[in-house]
Amino acid sequence: MNINYDERIPNNVDLSTNKTLQRALEHWQPRFLDWWKDLGPAVFQNNDVYLRTATSVDQQGWATFGMVKMPEYRWGIFLADQKQDRTIGFGDNIGQPAWQVVPGEHRSTLRRLIVTQGDTEPASVEQQRALGGSAPSLYDLRNLFQVNVEEGRHLWAMVYLLHAYFGRDGREEAEGLLERHAGDADKPRILSTFNEPIRDWLSFYMFAYFTDRDGKFQLKALAESGFDPLARTCQFMLTEEAHHMFVGDSGIGRVVRRTVEVMNELKTDDPTRIRAAGAIDLQTIQKYMNFWFSSALDLFGSEVSSNAASYFANGLKGRPDESLYEDHVAAGEYALDLPDGQGGVRSESVSMRNAMNEVMRAAYIRDCENGVKRWNKIIEKGGVQFELRLPSARFRRTVGSWANVPTDPAGNPISPELFGASLPNWIPMPADQEFVASLMHSVLEPGKVAAWIAPPDRGINNMPVDYEYVRVS
């Protein structure tokens, strides 16, 4: 299959002159398109969608907007501009020239980091594939598809690195990224969060806010890497990731706003009456927050990790925004609160390098709090007495020191019996999921939105809210 590399795949990696890479991509691209057809969005594949397409790395105009059929989307390959004489900014190799080729001693580790990041991109597309059948508006439908095609482009970004720098092993890993599938019993995705089903739009917004925000922090950490092509690839991916988090942040905010409107219209805070009016009660929104936030926390790994220490020491993966830290060698210690095995909590100091996962998780939690504050301002402005809260980082963990340690959402250790009895009050139960699912009906008239969510404040790319973002007819 011959590809016009200037037109079909926008890039700044000289694809048109790299014959070896061309052959690899000519073998991989048809398989990607088959995967997209089979496991990408289940509806509207042949309809025009108002999408942005990355066409350069120019900060002032890196994307173009226009009507595109998703299978014809121009999945490109872009690296941020190369920084002349860049050096490694942290760890034991600090000050040494950044690597333009894969160091032999770090080959397998770098490949694993790239594959793990790459595996999340198609996974989220698979998780969200059925949502197009119940979109609350054309605006939201378009945003879903924009997220989907950009996750596909991020897959291309990781596959480029595998093909360009890892030889046969990289090509085999690239094939594997299309062979594992979200929720597949035999070949699941690598990370458990990316096997969770996303059956409704409230889950989608939570995923886009909390899980894509984990992606932001992982990309920021990899953007510090001493392996320069990986760092530059992730720097550009972050440009697109911002929109994904906006979709989640604004989506949750619009759900909250509509619920507050209904509460004021009915002059009640009774969840039963609010549900009967077709809105999602704040208690249920809190449950969904508890579920998706705690699930995302596991993606950072164990509180104490020799792997994380090794990544930092060797210059493979830094801390997000490494330049903001004073000590780039991480020679100090970090205080952790850990379970004591007797139903209590003990304090322990570990080396900063061994606590790198926890350092990143703590920064992530602080970032998540910003959205919660915005949502609570909507509630406060509406005169409603209710406060959404992030649960403790100890709550409902399945990875790390707090894995399978029963705590309440405030992080207090409790008995397994009390945890089991209380869990229906803390995370969505089947009845909650069935109620939310009952609200999920498509609204495909331009400018109209479903009754359970408020309309957006503005359109996309200065277009009006009532623009026909997806031509469904």
C-alpha positions as CSV (number, residue, x, y, z in Angstrom):
1,M,0.0,0.0,0.0
2,N,1.6,3.3,-1.1
3,I,1.1,6.3,1.0
4,N,1.6,10.0,0.0
5,Y,3.5,11.0,3.1
6,D,3.2,14.7,2.5
7,E,-0.7,14.6,2.2
8,R,-1.9,11.4,4.0
9,I,0.3,11.5,7.1
10,P,1.3,15.1,8.2
11,N,4.7,14.9,9.8
12,N,7.9,16.6,10.7
13,V,10.0,13.4,10.9
14,D,10.9,13.2,7.2
15,L,8.8,10.2,6.4
16,S,9.0,10.8,2.7
17,T,12.8,10.1,2.7
18,N,12.9,7.3,5.3
19,K,12.3,4.1,3.2
20,T,12.7,1.7,6.1
21,L,10.1,3.5,8.2
22,Q,7.8,3.8,5.1
23,R,7.8,0.0,4.7
24,A,7.1,-0.5,8.3
25,L,4.2,1.9,8.3
26,E,2.8,0.6,5.0
27,H,2.5,-2.8,6.8
28,W,1.0,-1.4,10.0
29,Q,-1.4,1.3,8.6
30,P,-3.9,-1.1,7.1
31,R,-4.1,-3.1,10.3
32,F,-4.7,0.2,12.2
33,L,-7.5,1.1,9.8
34,D,-9.1,-2.4,10.3
35,W,-8.8,-1.9,14.0
36,W,-10.4,1.5,13.8
37,K,-13.3,0.1,11.7
38,D,-13.9,-2.8,14.0
39,L,-13.3,-1.2,17.5
40,G,-13.4,2.5,16.9
41,P,-16.6,4.6,17.2
42,A,-19.5,2.3,16.5
43,V,-21.6,5.0,14.7
44,F,-21.2,7.9,12.3
45,Q,-18.0,6.5,10.8
46,N,-19.1,7.7,7.4
47,N,-20.5,11.1,8.5
48,D,-18.7,14.4,8.3
49,V,-17.4,15.6,11.7
50,Y,-16.0,19.0,12.5
51,L,-12.5,17.9,13.6
52,R,-9.1,19.6,14.2
53,T,-6.1,17.9,12.6
54,A,-2.5,18.5,13.7
55,T,-0.5,19.8,10.8
56,S,2.6,21.4,12.4
57,V,4.2,22.1,15.8
58,D,3.8,25.9,15.4
59,Q,2.4,27.1,18.7
60,Q,0.4,29.8,17.0
61,G,-1.3,27.6,14.5
62,W,-0.6,23.9,14.9
63,A,-4.0,22.6,13.9
64,T,-6.6,23.0,11.1
65,F,-10.3,22.6,11.5
66,G,-12.8,21.2,9.0
67,M,-15.3,18.5,8.1
68,V,-13.7,15.1,8.0
69,K,-14.9,11.5,7.9
70,M,-13.1,9.7,10.7
71,P,-11.6,6.8,8.7
72,E,-10.1,9.5,6.4
73,Y,-8.6,11.5,9.3
74,R,-5.0,12.4,8.8
75,W,-3.2,10.8,11.7
76,G,0.1,12.5,11.7
77,I,3.4,12.1,13.5
78,F,4.9,15.2,15.2
79,L,7.7,15.9,17.5
80,A,8.2,19.2,19.3
81,D,11.1,21.2,17.8
82,Q,14.5,19.9,18.8
83,K,16.3,22.0,21.4
84,Q,19.9,22.5,20.3
85,D,22.5,20.9,22.7
86,R,19.8,19.6,25.0
87,T,21.2,17.8,28.1
88,I,19.6,15.4,30.5
89,G,18.0,17.4,33.3
90,F,17.9,15.0,36.3
91,G,19.3,11.8,37.8
92,D,22.8,10.4,37.7
93,N,23.3,11.4,34.1
94,I,22.4,15.1,34.7
95,G,24.2,17.4,32.3
96,Q,25.1,14.8,29.8
97,P,23.9,15.2,26.2
98,A,20.4,13.9,25.6
99,W,20.3,10.6,23.6
100,Q,19.2,10.8,20.0
101,V,19.4,7.0,19.7
102,V,18.3,4.4,22.2
103,P,21.1,3.6,24.7
104,G,21.7,-0.2,24.5
105,E,21.6,-0.6,28.3
106,H,18.2,1.1,28.5
107,R,16.6,-0.4,25.4
108,S,14.2,-2.8,27.0
109,T,13.1,-0.3,29.7
110,L,12.4,2.5,27.2
111,R,10.5,0.1,25.0
112,R,8.4,-1.0,28.0
113,L,7.6,2.6,28.9
114,I,6.6,3.5,25.3
115,V,4.5,0.4,25.0
116,T,2.7,1.0,28.3
117,Q,1.9,4.6,27.3
118,G,0.9,3.5,23.8
119,D,-1.4,0.8,25.0
120,T,-3.6,3.4,26.8
121,E,-4.4,5.3,23.6
122,P,-6.3,2.7,21.6
123,A,-7.7,1.3,24.9
124,S,-9.7,4.5,25.6
125,V,-11.1,4.5,22.0
126,E,-12.3,0.9,22.6
127,Q,-13.8,1.8,26.0
128,Q,-15.8,4.7,24.5
129,R,-16.8,3.2,21.1
130,A,-20.5,2.8,21.9
131,L,-21.1,6.3,23.4
132,G,-21.8,7.9,20.0
133,G,-25.2,6.2,20.1
134,S,-26.4,8.2,23.1
135,A,-24.8,11.7,22.7
136,P,-26.5,14.5,24.7
137,S,-25.8,16.9,21.8
138,L,-24.0,17.3,18.5
139,Y,-21.4,19.4,20.4
140,D,-20.7,16.6,22.7
141,L,-20.7,14.0,19.9
142,R,-18.1,16.0,18.1
143,N,-16.0,16.3,21.2
144,L,-16.1,12.5,21.8
145,F,-14.9,11.9,18.2
146,Q,-12.2,14.6,18.6
147,V,-10.9,12.8,21.6
148,N,-11.1,9.4,19.8
149,V,-9.1,10.5,16.7
150,E,-6.5,12.2,18.8
151,E,-6.1,9.1,20.9
152,G,-5.6,7.4,17.6
153,R,-2.9,9.9,16.7
154,H,-1.2,9.4,20.0
155,L,-1.1,5.7,19.2
156,W,0.6,6.7,15.9
157,A,3.1,8.7,17.9
158,M,4.2,5.8,20.0
159,V,4.2,3.4,17.1
160,Y,6.5,5.8,15.2
161,L,9.0,5.5,18.1
162,L,8.8,1.8,18.1
163,H,9.2,1.5,14.4
164,A,11.9,4.1,14.1
165,Y,14.1,3.2,17.0
166,F,13.5,-0.4,18.2
167,G,13.8,-2.6,15.0
168,R,12.0,-5.9,14.9
169,D,11.1,-5.8,18.6
170,G,9.5,-2.5,18.1
171,R,7.5,-3.7,15.1
172,E,6.2,-6.7,17.1
173,E,5.2,-4.4,19.9
174,A,3.4,-2.2,17.5
175,E,1.4,-5.1,16.3
176,G,0.6,-6.0,19.9
177,L,-0.9,-2.6,20.5
178,L,-3.7,-3.6,18.0
179,E,-4.0,-7.2,19.4
180,R,-4.9,-6.3,23.0
181,H,-8.4,-5.0,23.6
182,A,-10.1,-3.2,26.5
183,G,-11.9,-5.7,28.6
184,D,-10.9,-8.7,26.6
185,A,-10.7,-11.7,28.9
186,D,-7.8,-13.3,27.0
187,K,-5.8,-10.2,25.8
188,P,-6.8,-7.3,28.0
189,R,-5.1,-3.9,28.0
190,I,-2.0,-3.6,30.2
191,L,-3.4,-1.2,32.9
192,S,-6.6,-2.2,34.7
193,T,-8.3,1.2,34.4
194,F,-8.3,0.8,30.6
195,N,-10.3,-2.3,30.8
196,E,-13.2,-0.7,32.7
197,P,-16.4,-0.3,30.6
198,I,-17.6,3.2,29.9
199,R,-21.3,2.8,29.3
200,D,-22.6,6.3,29.9
201,W,-21.6,9.9,29.4
202,L,-21.1,10.7,33.0
203,S,-18.4,8.0,33.1
204,F,-16.9,9.5,30.0
205,Y,-16.6,12.9,31.5
206,M,-15.1,11.4,34.6
207,F,-12.7,9.4,32.6
208,A,-11.7,12.4,30.5
209,Y,-11.1,14.5,33.6
210,F,-9.4,12.0,35.9
211,T,-7.9,9.4,33.7
212,D,-6.7,11.7,30.9
213,R,-5.3,13.9,33.6
214,D,-3.2,10.9,34.7
215,G,-2.1,10.8,31.0
216,K,-1.1,14.4,31.3
217,F,1.2,13.7,34.2
218,Q,2.7,10.6,32.6
219,L,3.3,12.5,29.4
220,K,4.9,15.3,31.4
221,A,7.2,12.9,33.1
222,L,8.2,11.3,29.8
223,A,8.7,14.7,28.2
224,E,11.6,15.1,30.6
225,S,13.2,11.9,29.3
226,G,16.9,11.8,28.3
227,F,15.8,9.9,25.2
228,D,15.1,13.0,23.1
229,P,12.7,11.6,20.5
230,L,10.4,10.4,23.3
231,A,10.6,13.7,25.1
232,R,9.8,15.7,22.0
233,T,6.9,13.3,21.1
234,C,5.3,13.7,24.5
235,Q,5.7,17.4,24.5
236,F,3.6,17.7,21.4
237,M,1.0,15.2,22.7
238,L,0.4,17.4,25.7
239,T,-0.9,20.1,23.3
240,E,-3.8,17.8,22.3
241,E,-4.3,16.3,25.8
242,A,-5.5,19.6,27.2
243,H,-8.7,19.4,25.1
244,H,-9.5,16.0,26.5
245,M,-9.3,17.2,30.0
246,F,-11.4,20.3,29.1
247,V,-14.1,17.9,27.8
248,G,-14.2,16.1,31.1
249,D,-14.0,19.3,33.3
250,S,-16.6,21.2,31.4
251,G,-18.8,18.1,31.0
252,I,-18.9,17.4,34.7
253,G,-19.5,21.1,35.3
254,R,-22.5,21.2,33.0
255,V,-24.0,18.1,34.6
256,V,-23.6,19.8,38.0
257,R,-25.1,23.0,36.7
258,R,-28.2,21.3,35.3
259,T,-28.7,19.3,38.6
260,V,-28.5,22.6,40.6
261,E,-31.1,24.2,38.2
262,V,-33.5,21.3,38.8
263,M,-33.0,21.4,42.5
264,N,-33.9,25.1,42.5
265,E,-36.8,24.6,40.2
266,L,-38.3,21.9,42.4
267,K,-37.0,23.5,45.7
268,T,-35.7,20.2,46.9
269,D,-32.5,18.3,47.7
270,D,-34.3,14.9,47.7
271,P,-32.3,12.7,45.3
272,T,-35.4,10.7,44.4
273,R,-37.3,13.7,43.2
274,I,-34.3,15.0,41.4
275,R,-33.9,11.7,39.6
276,A,-37.6,11.7,38.8
277,A,-37.2,15.1,37.1
278,G,-34.5,13.6,34.8
279,A,-31.4,15.0,36.4
280,I,-28.4,13.2,38.1
281,D,-28.4,13.9,41.8
282,L,-25.2,15.2,43.4
283,Q,-24.8,12.1,45.5
284,T,-24.6,10.0,42.4
285,I,-22.1,12.4,40.8
286,Q,-20.0,12.1,44.0
287,K,-20.1,8.3,43.7
288,Y,-18.9,8.4,40.1
289,M,-16.1,10.8,41.2
290,N,-15.1,8.3,43.9
291,F,-14.9,5.5,41.4
292,W,-13.0,7.1,38.6
293,F,-10.6,9.1,40.8
294,S,-9.6,6.1,42.9
295,S,-9.2,4.0,39.7
296,A,-6.9,6.7,38.2
297,L,-4.7,6.8,41.4
298,D,-3.6,3.2,40.8
299,L,-2.2,4.2,37.4
300,F,0.7,5.9,39.2
301,G,1.9,2.6,40.7
302,S,3.2,1.7,44.2
303,E,4.1,4.3,46.7
304,V,7.6,2.8,47.1
305,S,9.1,1.7,43.7
306,S,12.6,0.6,42.8
307,N,11.5,0.8,39.1
308,A,10.6,4.4,39.5
309,A,13.9,5.1,41.3
310,S,15.8,3.4,38.4
311,Y,13.9,5.4,35.7
312,F,14.8,8.7,37.5
313,A,18.4,7.7,38.2
314,N,19.1,6.7,34.6
315,G,17.4,9.8,33.1
316,L,14.6,7.8,31.5
317,K,11.5,9.4,33.2
318,G,11.6,12.5,35.3
319,R,9.1,14.3,37.5
320,P,6.5,16.4,35.7
321,D,7.8,20.0,35.4
322,E,11.2,18.9,36.6
323,S,12.6,22.4,36.2
324,L,10.4,23.6,39.1
325,Y,12.3,21.4,41.6
326,E,15.5,22.7,43.2
327,D,17.2,19.3,43.6
328,H,17.4,17.5,40.3
329,V,19.3,14.6,41.8
330,A,16.6,13.8,44.3
331,A,19.0,13.1,47.1
332,G,16.5,13.6,50.0
333,E,13.8,11.7,51.6
334,Y,10.0,11.6,51.4
335,A,7.6,11.0,54.2
336,L,4.8,8.4,53.6
337,D,1.8,7.3,55.6
338,L,1.4,3.6,55.3
339,P,-0.9,0.9,56.8
340,D,0.6,-0.6,59.9
341,G,-1.1,-4.0,59.3
342,Q,-3.2,-3.6,62.5
343,G,-5.9,-1.3,61.3
344,G,-3.8,1.9,61.8
345,V,-1.4,4.1,60.0
346,R,2.4,4.4,60.5
347,S,4.8,7.0,59.1
348,E,7.9,6.1,57.2
349,S,10.6,8.0,55.4
350,V,11.9,6.6,52.1
351,S,14.4,7.9,49.6
352,M,13.0,10.5,47.3
353,R,13.9,8.4,44.3
354,N,11.9,5.4,45.6
355,A,8.9,7.7,46.2
356,M,8.8,9.1,42.7
357,N,5.4,7.6,42.0
358,E,4.0,9.2,45.1
359,V,5.5,12.5,44.3
360,M,3.7,12.4,40.9
361,R,0.5,11.2,42.5
362,A,0.5,14.0,45.0
363,A,0.9,16.6,42.3
364,Y,-1.9,14.9,40.3
365,I,-4.2,15.1,43.3
366,R,-3.5,18.9,43.7
367,D,-4.3,19.4,40.0
368,C,-7.6,17.4,40.3
369,E,-8.7,19.6,43.2
370,N,-8.9,22.6,40.8
371,G,-11.8,21.1,38.9
372,V,-13.6,20.1,42.1
373,K,-13.3,23.7,43.3
374,R,-14.9,24.9,40.0
375,W,-17.8,22.4,40.3
376,N,-18.4,23.4,43.9
377,K,-18.6,27.1,42.9
378,I,-21.4,26.2,40.6
379,I,-23.2,24.5,43.5
380,E,-22.5,27.4,45.8
381,K,-23.7,30.0,43.3
382,G,-26.9,28.0,43.0
383,G,-27.5,28.3,46.7
384,V,-27.3,24.6,47.3
385,Q,-25.8,23.1,50.5
386,F,-23.6,20.4,49.1
387,E,-19.8,19.9,48.6
388,L,-18.2,17.5,46.2
389,R,-14.9,16.0,47.6
390,L,-12.1,13.9,46.3
391,P,-11.8,10.7,48.3
392,S,-8.5,10.0,50.1
393,A,-5.6,8.5,48.1
394,R,-6.0,5.5,50.4
395,F,-9.6,4.7,49.3
396,R,-10.4,1.7,47.1
397,R,-6.8,1.1,46.0
398,T,-5.7,-2.1,44.3
399,V,-2.1,-1.1,43.7
400,G,0.6,-0.2,46.2
401,S,0.8,-0.2,50.0
402,W,-2.9,0.6,50.4
403,A,-4.0,-2.1,48.0
404,N,-7.0,-4.0,49.4
405,V,-6.8,-2.1,52.8
406,P,-10.4,-1.1,53.6
407,T,-10.8,2.6,54.4
408,D,-13.6,5.0,54.2
409,P,-13.5,7.9,51.6
410,A,-11.7,10.1,54.2
411,G,-8.9,7.5,54.3
412,N,-9.6,6.1,57.8
413,P,-8.9,2.3,58.1
414,I,-12.1,0.4,58.8
415,S,-13.1,-3.2,59.1
416,P,-13.7,-5.3,56.0
417,E,-17.3,-5.8,57.1
418,L,-18.0,-2.1,57.4
419,F,-16.3,-1.4,54.1
420,G,-18.4,-4.0,52.3
421,A,-21.6,-2.7,53.9
422,S,-20.8,0.9,53.2
423,L,-19.5,0.6,49.6
424,P,-23.0,1.0,48.0
425,N,-23.0,4.5,49.5
426,W,-19.6,5.4,48.1
427,I,-19.4,4.1,44.5
428,P,-22.0,3.5,41.8
429,M,-24.0,0.4,42.2
430,P,-25.9,-1.4,39.4
431,A,-29.1,0.6,40.3
432,D,-27.1,3.9,40.0
433,Q,-25.7,2.8,36.7
434,E,-29.1,1.7,35.4
435,F,-30.6,5.1,36.3
436,V,-27.8,7.0,34.6
437,A,-28.1,4.8,31.6
438,S,-31.8,5.4,31.4
439,L,-31.1,9.1,30.7
440,M,-28.7,8.4,27.8
441,H,-30.7,9.2,24.7
442,S,-29.3,10.9,21.6
443,V,-30.1,14.5,21.0
444,L,-29.0,15.2,17.4
445,E,-30.7,18.5,16.6
446,P,-28.2,21.4,16.3
447,G,-28.3,23.6,19.4
448,K,-30.4,21.1,21.5
449,V,-29.1,19.3,24.5
450,A,-30.4,16.4,26.7
451,A,-32.3,17.4,29.8
452,W,-29.8,16.0,32.2
453,I,-26.9,18.3,31.2
454,A,-26.7,22.1,30.7
455,P,-25.7,23.5,27.3
456,P,-22.1,24.5,26.7
457,D,-21.1,28.1,27.2
458,R,-19.5,28.4,23.8
459,G,-18.8,26.5,20.7
460,I,-15.7,25.0,19.2
461,N,-13.1,27.1,17.4
462,N,-15.3,30.2,17.6
463,M,-18.2,28.4,15.9
464,P,-21.7,28.9,17.4
465,V,-23.1,26.4,19.9
466,D,-25.9,25.4,17.5
467,Y,-23.5,24.6,14.6
468,E,-24.0,21.2,13.0
469,Y,-20.8,19.7,14.4
470,V,-21.7,16.3,13.1
471,R,-23.7,15.9,9.9
472,V,-25.9,13.0,11.0
473,S,-28.3,12.9,8.1
